[in-house]
Amino acid sequence: MYTCIPNLIYMATMAFGIYSPEGGNATITNKLIIEISNSHMACLATASDNMITDFELYTFNKKEALDFEKLFVGVVAKSEVFSKTYNDTKLYINNEYALLVPAAKFDKEILDDFLNVAFGEDQDSIQHYDSINTGLNLITAYRLSGECLKVADHHFKPQKIKHTFTPVIARLITDPSNVTLIKVQFYPLYFIAVVVKEGALQFIQYFLYQSSDDVLYYLLSISQRFNLKTPDLTINVSGMIDLKSALFSQLEKYFGNIVVDEADKSKLLINVDEYPSHYFTPFFNLAL
């Protein structure tokens, strides 16, 4: 099922609305998962066995996001996902204001000062941190919008809050097949790149881009910085990238091995066959 609602109605545009017939009549489901960035909001519902029953993706621009309360109220008014009750809720923050810190060096008492040094002062933000449970002994330290948290608390009261970097790293590092690669997750207007070299995490960062040349420049710069030989390097891509686009053609030209990370359909009670399944991989992985 695909639904597109014009911005004029309630600011945010629904890019995808996909629902399971099995879960469509249920009023109480197991878990609600929300991911919020500066340009999108993803909403997922899961059954008691963690199978995904509903998925909605809304997109918006910077101007539309200025009044997040109004934007969110508009989403709730049109959303099928928010028409149900959930036993558990999780909120993921997907923004650029995040850093990895060795657990041995982390001190929550100076977290505010630490993030101020990294990103400048911001009186309206709230500081938060996650432990990455992979044996890496790393902490994700990050900021989130105070308004965003206030709206979330009012509408769905998340029991857990995490940065998107945390599950991305945990999933990547615990897979023994990931020896040396650059993992790239594409979203509207930006991408996240993660570098693993000889099984060790090297780097994760958020990149804004406007053209395919921007993406290519960043990825070539990353490969040079970490001395990754491009003919032998694996680039793992997923998210909002068209495999017939100029961007994907350029990636194939400059990097010898491109792997498309397809969504695991065995974990879905929704039918995504109408679309390239790699579009959904970064979002579905938050629930799996």
TIGUBA-66698 format. One record per atom (N, C-alpha, C): residue in one letter; x, y, z. Coordinates in steps of 0.05 Angstrom, whole numbers, plus 5000, padded with zeros to 4 digits. Example, Ala and Ser with C-alpha at 12.3 -4.5 7.8 and 13.67 -1.06 7.14 Angstrom:
// residues 2
A526448865156;A524649105156;A526449345156;S525749555142;S527349795143;S525850015157;
// end
This chain:
// residues 288
M501749765000;M500050005000;M501850255000;Y501350444982;Y502950684980;Y501150924982;T501851104999;T500251345003;T501951595002;C501151794987;C502652044985;C500752274991;I501352435011;I499552645020;I501052905016;P499953105002;P501353354996;P502053505021;N504253665020;N505153825042;N503054025051;L501354115032;L499454325039;L497454225061;I497153965064;I495153865083;I496253895111;Y498653785116;Y499653795143;Y502653805145;M503853925126;M506753975125;M508353735117;A508353525133;A510053285126;A508653125104;T510353005087;T509352835065;T509752535072;M507652375070;M508052085074;M509251965049;A511751885050;A513051755028;A512251465025;F511851325047;F510951045047;F509051005070;G506850855064;G505050755085;G504450465078;I505550275092;I505349985085;I504349845110;Y502149685107;Y500849565130;Y500249275125;S500349125146;S499848835145;S496848775148;P495648615131;P492848535136;P492548395163;E494548235171;E494348095197;E494348285221;G495848505218;G495948695241;G494048925238;G492648945216;G491049175211;G488749215230;N487648995241;N485349025259;N486049035288;A488648995294;A489448995322;A489649275333;T488649315357;T488749575370;T491049595390;I492049365398;I494449355416;I496549175403;T498849285398;T501049125388;T503449145406;N505549005400;N507748975419;N509449225422;K510349335400;K512349545402;K511949755381;L512450005389;L512550235371;L515350335369;I516350375345;I519150475341;I518950715324;I520050935333;I520151185318;I523051275314;E523651355290;E526251475285;E525751755274;I527151955286;I526752235279;I529452355270;S529452475247;S531852625238;S530952905230;N532853055218;N532153325209;N530553335184;S530153095171;S528753095145;S526752865143;H526552695163;H524652475161;H523752375188;M521552235189;M520652095212;M519651815203;A520851605213;A519951335207;A518451225231;C516251085225;C514550965246;C514150665240;L514850495258;L514550205255;L512950095278;A511349895272;A509949745293;A510749445289;T511149315312;T511849025311;T509848865328;A509648615320;A508048415336;A509748305359;S508548135374;S509948025398;S512447865391;D512547755366;D514947615358;D516847785342;N516548055345;N518248255332;N517948265301;M515948125291;M515448155262;M514248435257;I515148565236;I514148835230;I511448825217;T509548965229;T506748955219;T505949215204;D507249435210;D506549685197;D509049865194;F509050015172;F511250195168;F510250455154;E511050675165;E510550935153;E513051105153;L513551245131;L515851425129;L514851695119;Y515351905136;Y514652175129;Y517152335124;T516952515104;T519252685098;T518352985100;F520353155106;F519753435109;F522453595106;N522153855102;N524554015099;N525154175124;K527254335124;K528054485148;K525954675157;K524754805138;K522655005145;K520254875158;E519454645147;E517154495158;E517754385185;A520354335191;A521154215216;A521454425239;L521254675232;L521654885252;L519554875274;D517154805267;D514954775287;D514454475289;F516154335305;F515954045306;F513353945318;E512254105337;E509754025350;E507554015329;K507354225312;K505254235292;K505654015271;L508153965264;L508753755244;L507953485255;F508653435281;F508053175293;F505053135296;V503653335304;V500653315307;V499453245281;G500453365259;G499453305232;G499953015225;V502252915232;V502852635226;V501052445242;V500652505267;V498952335284;V496052335274;A495152555264;A492452575254;A491952395230;K493952345214;K493652195189;K494751905192;S496151845213;S497651595215;S495951365225;E496151135212;E494950885222;E496650775244;V499250805243;V500950705264;V500250825291;F499751085292;F499151215317;F496251185327;S494651035311;S491950985320;S491750755339;K493950615344;K494050375361;K495450435387;T495150245406;T496450265432;T498750055432;Y500950125446;Y503249965446;Y504149895474;N505249655477;N506349575503;N509149685509;D510549765488;D513249865491;D513750065468;T515350265474;T515950465454;T518950535455;K520150575431;K522950655429;K523150895410;L524851075417;L525351315401;L528351315393;Y528851325367;Y531551355356;Y531951635345;I534151755353;I534952015343;I537051985322;N536552085298;N538452055276;N539352335267;N541552435280;N542552695273;N545652695273;E546752925266;E549652945264;E551053005291;Y549453055312;Y550653145337;Y551352905355;A552952725345;A553652475359;A556552415356;L557752305377;L560552225377;L560851965392;L562851805384;L563451565399;L565751625419;V565451525443;V567351575464;V568151315477;P570751255481;P571451015497;P570151025524;A569050805533;A567650795559;A569550875581;A572050805580;A573950865601;A574451165604;K573951315582;K574451605582;K571851765586;F569551625588;F567051765589;F566351845617;D565352095620;D564452195645;D561852355641;K559652245650;K557052365644;K556852645657;E558552695678;E558352955692;E559353185674;I561053115654;I562053325636;I561053285608;L558853135605;L557753085578;L556953345564;D555753525579;D554853775567;D557253935556;D559353955572;D561854095563;D563053955539;F563153695540;F564353535518;F562953595492;L560253585492;L558753635467;L558853925459;N559054105478;N559354395471;N561954435456;V564154305465;V566654335451;V566554225423;A565153995420;A565053865394;A563154015374;F560954115384;F558854215366;F558054505371;G559254635391;G558354905398;G556054895418;E555555115432;E553555115452;E550755125440;D548854995453;D546054985445;D544354955469;Q543155175478;Q541555185503;Q538955025500;D538054975476;D535454845472;D535654545469;S538054435469;S538354145465;S538654005492;I538353745491;I538653575514;I540853365508;Q542553315528;Q544853135524;Q543952845532;H544952655518;H544152375523;H546452195515;Y546451945524;Y548551755517;Y547451475518;D548751305501;D548051015500;D550550855503;S550250625516;S552450425516;S552150245491;I554350185478;I554250005455;I555149735464;N553249545466;N553749285479;N554849085459;T557349125451;T558548945431;T561248855441;G562048915465;G564748855474;G566749075466;L565849285452;L567649495443;L568149695465;N566549695486;N566849885508;N566750175498;L564650235482;L564250495471;L561650615480;I561550875481;I559151025488;I558451205464;T555851215456;T554951415438;T553951655454;A555351885451;A554552135465;A553252315444;Y550952435450;Y549552585430;Y547552785442;R546652955425;R544653155431;R541953085418;L539753155430;L537253145417;L535653405424;S533853465406;S532253705409;S530453695434;G530553905450;G528753915473;G525853905465;E525154045444;E522454055434;E521553775424;C523453635410;C522853365401;C522153185424;L523753195445;L523353025468;L520753095482;K520053345484;K517653435497;K515153325481;V515353345455;V513153255438;V512852945440;A515152805440;A515052515442;A513952435469;D514752565491;D513652495517;D510652535519;H509752745505;H506852805506;H505152605490;H506252515467;H504652355449;H505052055452;F507451965458;F507851675460;F509751585481;K510751755498;K512351695521;K514351455517;P516451505502;P518451295496;P519751185522;Q519750915524;Q521050795547;Q524150795543;K525050795518;K527850795512;K528450995490;I530751135493;I531651325473;I534551245466;K535051235440;K537751175431;K538351335406;H540951365401;H541751475375;H541951255355;T541351325330;T541451125308;T544251005305;F546351155311;F549051045309;F549350785326;T548050775349;T548450555367;T547650285355;P545250245345;P544549985333;P546049935307;V546750145292;V548350105267;V550949975273;I552350085293;I554949975301;I554749695313;A552749665330;A552449395343;A551949185322;R550249235303;R549549045282;R551948985264;L553449195258;L555749165240;L557949005252;I558649065277;I560948945290;I560448655298;T557948585304;T557348315312;T557148125289;D557248225264;D557248045240;D560047975233;P560947725236;P563747655230;P564547675201;S562647705183;S563247725155;S564248015147;N563848205166;N564548475160;N567548515168;V569348465149;V572148485154;V573248755148;T573048845123;T573849105114;T571749215095;L570449435103;L568349545086;L567749825094;I566249965077;I564950215084;I561950165081;K560550185102;K557650155102;K556350435099;V554550455079;V553350715073;V550250685074;Q548950835092;Q546050835094;Q545051105084;F543451105063;F542451345050;F539651425061;Y539451675067;Y536851795076;Y536252035059;P533852155061;P533352395047;P535452615055;L537052705036;L538852935040;L541552865054;Y541852635064;Y544452565078;Y544852265078;F547352195086;F547951905090;F549751875114;I549651635125;I551451555147;I553551355135;A556051405141;A558251225131;A559651115156;V560150855155;V561550715176;V563950565163;V566250575175;V568650435165;V569450215185;V569649975174;V570849745189;V573249655173;K575549645187;K578049555174;K579149325189;E579549095176;E580548855188;E579048775213;G576348815212;G574648735234;G574348935256;A575749165254;A575749365275;A574249615266;L572549725283;L571149965277;L573050205276;Q572950365255;Q574750585252;Q573350855253;F570850865244;F569651125238;F566651105234;I565151305243;I562351335235;I561751625234;Q560351715213;Q559752005211;Q557252045193;Y556052265198;Y553652355183;Y554552565163;F553652545137;F554452725116;F552052835101;L551753095100;L549753215083;L550853215054;Y549053185035;Y549953195007;Y547753314989;Q548653424967;Q546753534947;Q546853394920;S549153264914;S549453144888;S551052884891;S551052724869;S552552474869;S555552534872;D556452754862;D559252834864;D560052864893;D558252984909;D558853014938;D559252744951;V557552554945;V557752284957;V560352154949;L560952164924;L563452044914;L565852164926;Y565852434929;Y568152574941;Y568552474970;Y566352464985;Y566652385013;Y567652095016;L566551914999;L567351635002;L570251584992;L571051724971;L573851694963;L575751814984;S574952034996;S576552155017;S576851965041;I574651835048;I574651645071;I576551415064;S576251305040;S577951075032;S580951145033;Q581651395025;Q584451485026;Q585351525054;R583551645070;R584351695098;R585051445113;F583551225108;F584050975123;F585650775106;N586750875084;N588550705068;N587150455059;L584650485049;L583150255039;L583350255009;K584350034998;K584850014969;K582149974955;T581450164938;T578750154926;T578149914909;P579949794894;P579149554879;P578249314896;D579349304921;D578749074938;D576749144960;L575949394961;L574249494983;L571249434977;T569849334997;T566949294995;T565449545004;I563649634988;I561849854995;I559049734999;N558049735023;N555449625030;N553449855031;V551449845012;V549550075011;V546749975016;S545250165028;S542350115033;S541050385036;G538350385038;G536850625042;G536050755015;M535751015016;M534451164994;M536451224972;I537251014957;I539051034934;I537750874911;D537550994888;D536450864864;D538750714850;L538450454847;L540550294834;L540850354805;K539050514793;K539350594765;K540250884763;S541051004784;S541751284785;S544651324777;A545251584770;A548051654764;A549851604789;L548851654812;L550351604837;L551251314839;F549451134835;F550150844837;F552150774815;S551750874792;S553650824770;S556450914776;Q556651154789;Q559251254797;Q560551084818;L558950984837;L560050814858;L561150554845;E559750444826;E560650204813;E563250254797;K563450494786;K565750564770;K568250594787;Y568050724811;Y570350784827;Y571050574848;F569050414855;F569450204876;F568849934863;G570549744868;G570349484854;G568149304863;N567249334888;N565449144899;N563149284914;I560849304902;I558449434914;I556549214922;V555849204948;V553849014958;V551449174967;V549149094957;V546649224965;V545349064988;D544949195010;D543949075035;D540849065034;E539748845025;E536848815023;E535548765050;A533148855053;A531648805077;A531048505080;D531048415105;D530448135111;D527448095111;K526447995089;K523547965086;K522347755104;S523947575114;S522947365132;S521947485159;K522647735164;K521847855189;K519448045185;L518248035162;L516148225156;L513348095153;L511348225164;L508548155159;L507348355139;I509048525128;I508148715107;I509448635081;N508148715059;N509148645032;N510548885020;V513148865016;V514649085004;V515649014976;D514448814964;D515348724937;D515048934916;E513249124921;E512749334901;E515149534898;Y516949524919;Y519049714920;Y521749564923;P523949694916;P526649574922;P526949544952;S527449304962;S527349254990;S529649395005;H531849464991;H534049605005;H533249885014;Y531049995003;Y530150255012;Y529550245042;F528550015052;F527549995079;F529549885099;T531749785090;T533649645108;T534449805132;P535250065129;P536150215153;P533850245174;F531350265164;F529150305182;F528350035195;F528049825179;F527249565190;F529249455210;N531849515206;N533949415224;N533649525252;L532249745255;L531749855282;L529949675298;A528349515284;A526349345298;A527249055300;L529248985285;L530048695284;L532348635302;
// end
